């Protein structure tokens, strides 16, 4: 018994002894059962600590993405790179170290998103924000950097999400059955310019629905900007220059065929994105993200119906997306075949591999050590 006690005293720290049920002092009578209870408590403490360490090791040695940097040095400029349908500019900007104020030049792809329409031509158009960010690493925890990008420690991560969603769309509009039961359209208000904000607003006795962006070609005698209300019962408008509805009939009919009725839909889809953190020094991390427009790949990834309520994308509409359900449905398990809609691992990994090519175009050059 004495030998066992000596060995345990060597391996157990004071905090472990503080959790035993019996604590003795000089002169106490020690019973065997009390000693055994103390050892039993210590055994449980050791088992718990060991399990905690195993879990910590498991988390620390987690799976790393299969990515190897393969530098591709493109010249800066517009529309230099295309990945999964996304067109990127190659941009170069500078940043500084949070550690010693050293200067770094960073060349990287960025999705500018040009605004080219009636107001702009190719040489004068506007674009969305370009840029990246660096942040100060104020955490003393040792980071795992399993990759390299442009010679610097990096961590590349891919995120894959499967979504299952049920939602009411165009909740302020009537359903198709309500609209049909309310009778013919009485008036239509037209706001036509040829840009993305053109629309017709149709009114029956009790309802109105706005049809966005009708395909309308302005006649040569129309002003650049045209608004009017047409009343079908009288065949007249509130604008003297609009005396006939004939030249608007085609776009109006198209509008009737795709009115946004209130509808309940259940849909499933997959989202994939990646990001890379790059350590310039122990205090300075830069972050980049690579993603794509999944609705252009709906046949492989499923469709997010909310995308179609605001953007027609591939020419498809909300009617093409998901499954119509009733507003009282709460069991959606039998509505869609998720196993056939959601992509298998080989498909997902192919998209991730293509997204990782984004990081091959990042080139970092240290310009100076400090101010």
C-alpha positions in Angstrom: 0.0 0.0 0.0 2.8 2.4 0.9 4.5 1.8 -2.5 1.4 2.6 -4.4 0.9 5.8 -2.5 4.5 6.9 -3.3 4.0 6.4 -7.0 0.8 8.3 -7.1 2.3 11.2 -5.3 4.9 11.5 -8.0 2.4 11.7 -10.9 -0.5 13.7 -9.4 -0.3 17.4 -9.1 -1.7 19.3 -6.0 -4.8 20.3 -7.8 -5.7 16.7 -8.3 -5.4 15.9 -4.5 -7.7 18.9 -3.8 -10.6 17.1 -5.4 -10.4 13.9 -3.2 -13.3 13.3 -0.7 -11.0 12.8 2.3 -8.2 15.1 3.4 -6.0 14.0 6.3 -3.8 15.9 8.8 -1.2 14.8 11.3 -2.6 12.6 14.0 -5.7 11.5 12.1 -6.7 7.8 12.1 -6.8 6.7 8.4 -9.3 4.0 7.4 -8.6 1.8 4.4 -12.0 2.6 2.9 -11.2 6.3 2.9 -7.9 5.7 1.2 -9.7 3.6 -1.5 -12.3 6.3 -2.0 -9.5 8.9 -2.5 -7.8 6.7 -5.1 -11.1 6.1 -6.9 -11.7 9.8 -7.2 -8.1 10.3 -8.5 -8.7 7.6 -11.1 -11.8 9.4 -12.3 -9.8 12.7 -12.5 -7.0 11.1 -14.5 -9.5 9.5 -16.9 -11.3 12.8 -17.5 -8.1 14.7 -18.0 -6.8 12.1 -20.5 -10.1 12.2 -22.5 -9.8 16.0 -22.6 -6.3 15.8 -23.9 -7.3 13.3 -26.6 -10.1 15.6 -27.7 -7.7 18.5 -27.8 -5.2 16.6 -30.0 -8.1 15.5 -32.3 -9.1 19.1 -32.8 -5.6 20.4 -33.2 -4.7 17.8 -35.8 -7.8 18.4 -37.9 -8.1 17.9 -41.6 -6.2 20.4 -43.9 -7.4 21.3 -47.4 -5.5 19.7 -50.3 -4.0 22.9 -51.8 -0.6 23.6 -53.2 0.3 27.0 -54.4 1.2 27.2 -58.1 2.0 30.8 -58.9 0.4 32.4 -62.0 1.7 35.9 -62.5 -0.8 37.9 -64.6 -0.4 41.6 -65.5 -2.6 44.0 -63.7 -5.7 45.1 -65.7 -9.4 44.5 -66.3 -11.0 41.2 -67.1 -7.8 39.2 -66.9 -9.1 36.0 -65.2 -12.3 33.8 -65.3 -13.1 31.2 -62.7 -16.5 29.4 -62.6 -18.0 32.1 -64.7 -16.7 35.0 -62.5 -14.6 37.5 -64.3 -11.8 39.1 -62.3 -9.5 42.1 -62.6 -5.9 41.7 -61.5 -5.3 44.5 -58.9 -2.2 45.6 -57.0 -2.4 47.4 -53.7 0.0 48.0 -50.8 -0.5 47.3 -47.1 1.7 47.7 -44.0 2.8 45.4 -41.2 1.2 45.9 -37.8 4.5 44.7 -36.3 7.1 47.0 -37.7 5.3 49.1 -40.4 7.1 47.2 -43.2 5.5 47.8 -46.6 4.1 44.9 -48.7 2.8 45.0 -52.3 0.0 42.5 -52.9 -1.2 41.6 -56.4 -4.5 39.7 -56.4 -7.7 39.0 -58.4 -10.8 41.0 -57.5 -14.4 40.8 -58.9 -15.0 44.4 -59.9 -18.6 44.1 -61.2 -18.9 46.7 -63.9 -22.0 48.9 -64.3 -22.4 49.3 -68.1 -25.7 50.4 -69.4 -27.3 53.4 -71.1 -25.3 55.8 -68.9 -21.8 54.3 -69.5 -19.7 52.9 -72.2 -16.8 50.4 -71.7 -14.1 53.1 -71.2 -16.1 55.2 -68.8 -18.1 52.7 -66.8 -18.1 52.5 -63.0 -17.3 49.4 -60.9 -17.9 48.1 -57.4 -15.4 48.4 -54.6 -12.0 46.8 -55.2 -9.6 45.8 -52.4 -8.6 43.5 -49.6 -7.9 43.9 -45.9 -5.2 43.0 -43.4 -5.9 42.6 -39.7 -3.7 42.6 -36.6 -3.3 39.2 -35.0 -3.6 39.9 -31.3 -4.2 36.3 -30.2 -1.2 34.6 -28.6 -2.5 31.2 -29.6 -0.2 29.3 -31.9 -1.9 29.2 -35.4 -1.6 26.2 -37.7 -0.4 27.3 -41.2 -0.5 24.2 -43.4 -0.1 25.9 -46.7 2.1 28.5 -48.5 0.9 31.3 -50.7 3.6 33.4 -52.5 6.1 32.0 -50.0 4.2 33.1 -46.9 2.5 30.8 -44.3 -1.1 30.4 -45.2 -4.3 28.5 -44.4 -6.8 27.8 -47.1 -10.3 26.7 -46.1 -13.3 25.6 -48.1 -16.9 25.8 -46.8 -19.7 23.7 -48.2 -23.3 24.2 -47.0 -26.5 22.4 -47.8 -29.6 24.4 -47.2 -33.2 23.3 -46.9 -35.7 26.2 -46.9 -39.4 26.9 -47.1 -40.5 30.4 -47.7 -43.4 32.6 -48.9 -42.5 34.8 -51.9 -44.1 38.1 -52.9 -46.1 38.0 -49.7 -47.8 41.3 -50.4 -49.2 40.1 -53.8 -52.3 38.1 -54.4 -52.0 34.4 -55.3 -52.7 33.4 -58.9 -56.1 32.1 -58.0 -57.0 35.3 -56.2 -55.8 37.4 -59.1 -57.7 35.4 -61.7 -60.9 35.5 -59.6 -60.8 39.3 -59.3 -61.5 39.8 -63.0 -59.8 41.6 -65.9 -57.0 44.2 -65.5 -58.6 47.7 -65.4 -55.6 49.9 -65.6 -51.9 49.7 -66.2 -49.3 52.2 -65.1 -46.2 52.1 -67.2 -42.8 53.5 -66.4 -40.5 52.8 -69.3 -37.0 53.8 -70.0 -35.2 50.7 -71.2 -33.1 50.2 -68.0 -33.4 47.7 -65.2 -36.0 49.7 -63.3 -38.7 49.8 -65.9 -42.0 48.2 -65.0 -45.8 47.9 -65.5 -48.1 48.1 -62.5 -51.4 46.3 -63.3 -54.6 46.8 -61.3 -57.8 44.8 -61.1 -60.7 45.7 -58.8 -59.0 44.7 -55.6 -55.4 44.0 -56.4 -52.3 45.4 -58.0 -49.1 43.7 -59.1 -45.9 45.2 -60.4 -44.2 43.5 -63.3 -40.5 44.5 -63.3 -38.4 45.1 -66.4 -40.7 44.4 -69.3 -38.9 43.9 -72.6 -39.8 47.1 -74.2 -38.2 48.7 -77.2 -38.8 52.4 -77.4 -40.4 53.7 -80.6 -38.4 56.4 -82.3 -41.1 59.0 -81.6 -41.1 58.2 -77.8 -39.3 60.5 -75.4 -36.3 59.1 -73.5 -38.4 58.7 -70.4 -42.1 57.7 -70.5 -44.7 57.3 -67.9 -48.5 56.9 -68.4 -51.6 55.2 -67.1 -53.7 53.3 -69.6 -57.4 52.6 -68.9 -58.6 49.6 -70.9 -62.4 50.3 -70.6 -62.0 53.7 -72.3 -58.9 52.9 -74.4 -57.2 56.1 -73.3 -54.2 57.3 -71.3 -53.5 60.2 -69.1 -50.7 61.4 -71.5 -51.6 63.1 -74.7 -48.6 61.5 -76.6 -49.9 58.0 -75.9 -53.1 57.4 -77.9 -52.7 53.7 -78.6 -51.6 50.7 -76.6 -50.7 48.6 -79.7 -46.9 49.2 -79.5 -46.9 48.2 -75.8 -49.0 45.1 -76.3 -46.1 42.6 -76.8 -44.2 43.6 -73.7 -47.5 43.8 -71.7 -48.5 40.3 -72.7 -45.0 39.0 -71.7 -45.6 40.8 -68.4 -48.9 39.0 -67.9 -47.2 35.6 -68.4 -44.7 36.1 -65.6 -46.6 38.1 -62.9 -45.0 37.6 -59.4 -47.9 35.9 -57.6 -47.7 35.1 -54.0 -46.5 31.5 -53.7 -45.0 29.2 -51.1 -41.9 27.2 -52.1 -39.7 24.5 -50.6 -36.2 24.3 -52.0 -32.8 22.7 -51.4 -29.4 24.0 -52.6 -25.7 24.0 -52.0 -23.4 26.9 -51.3 -19.6 26.7 -51.7 -17.0 29.3 -50.8 -13.3 29.4 -49.8 -11.0 31.8 -48.1 -7.3 32.1 -47.4 -5.5 33.7 -44.5 -1.9 34.6 -45.2 0.6 35.5 -42.4 2.9 38.4 -43.5 4.5 38.3 -40.0 3.5 37.3 -36.5 1.2 40.3 -36.1 -0.2 40.8 -39.7 -2.7 38.6 -41.5 -4.3 39.3 -44.9 -7.5 37.6 -45.9 -9.0 36.8 -49.4 -12.3 35.1 -50.4 -13.1 33.1 -53.5 -16.8 32.3 -54.4 -19.0 32.1 -57.4 -22.6 32.5 -58.5 -24.1 29.1 -57.7 -27.4 29.8 -59.4 -25.6 29.6 -62.8 -24.8 26.0 -61.9 -28.3 25.0 -60.6 -28.3 21.7 -62.4 -25.4 20.5 -60.2 -26.0 22.5 -57.0 -29.8 23.0 -56.7 -31.5 26.4 -56.6 -32.0 29.1 -53.9 -35.4 30.4 -54.8 -34.9 33.7 -53.2 -32.3 34.5 -55.8 -35.0 34.3 -58.5 -37.4 36.6 -56.7 -35.0 39.5 -57.3 -32.8 38.3 -60.2 -33.7 36.1 -63.2 -30.1 35.0 -63.6 -30.0 32.2 -66.1 -33.3 33.2 -67.7 -35.1 31.0 -65.3 -37.8 32.4 -62.9 -39.2 31.6 -59.5 -41.6 29.2 -61.3 -38.7 27.0 -62.2 -37.3 26.8 -58.7 -38.2 24.3 -55.9 -41.6 22.8 -55.2 -44.9 24.6 -54.5 -46.2 23.8 -51.1 -49.2 25.1 -49.1 -48.7 27.8 -46.5 -49.7 25.3 -43.7 -47.2 22.6 -44.7 -44.6 21.8 -42.1 -43.5 18.3 -43.2 -41.4 18.8 -46.3 -39.6 15.4 -46.3 -41.5 14.0 -49.3 -41.5 17.1 -51.4 -38.1 16.8 -53.1 -35.5 14.1 -53.8 -32.6 15.7 -52.0 -30.2 12.9 -52.8 -30.6 13.6 -56.5 -30.5 17.4 -56.2 -27.7 18.0 -53.8 -24.2 17.3 -55.2 -22.1 14.3 -54.4 -18.5 14.7 -53.0 -16.8 14.4 -56.4 -18.9 17.3 -57.8 -18.3 19.5 -54.7 -14.5 18.8 -54.7 -14.3 19.8 -58.4 -15.8 23.2 -57.6 -13.5 23.7 -54.7 -10.5 22.8 -56.7 -11.4 25.5 -59.3 -12.0 28.1 -56.6 -8.6 27.3 -55.1 -7.0 28.5 -58.4 -7.9 32.0 -57.3 -5.1 31.9 -54.7 -2.5 31.0 -57.3 -2.8 34.5 -58.6 -1.9 36.2 -55.3 1.7 37.5 -55.4 3.1 39.3 -52.3 6.3 41.3 -52.4 7.9 42.9 -49.3 9.1 46.3 -50.4 10.8 47.6 -47.2 11.5 46.5 -43.6 10.2 49.5 -41.8 9.7 53.3 -42.0 
